[in-house]
């Protein structure tokens, strides 16, 4: 898995840039998904409210 690869790069310590890139990559996906879900739920709520007016 991706975490095994990340741990391997951390242990070897000669690929510090790759280690940093993996850390950023793992963080970005987590932080991007949450707002997308929130906007999706907000869109559903707005559509419901508009249809019940």
Steps between C-alpha positions, in 0.01 A plus 500: 500500500598864483578519871749212471681685222498819707645318802771348280605844371508629858728214608742534208530878556675562168171592330402791722334693215284201408406461864389864515308466173315193631412682820354792302317266262336306785394823672352664191257218425363500852456876515338527156236230551336654806404837344376323187263289711385811686425687179316197363278482810444876487394471136248226588362711783466808280322298231259359759428845644440646153260223406293540818446876463 
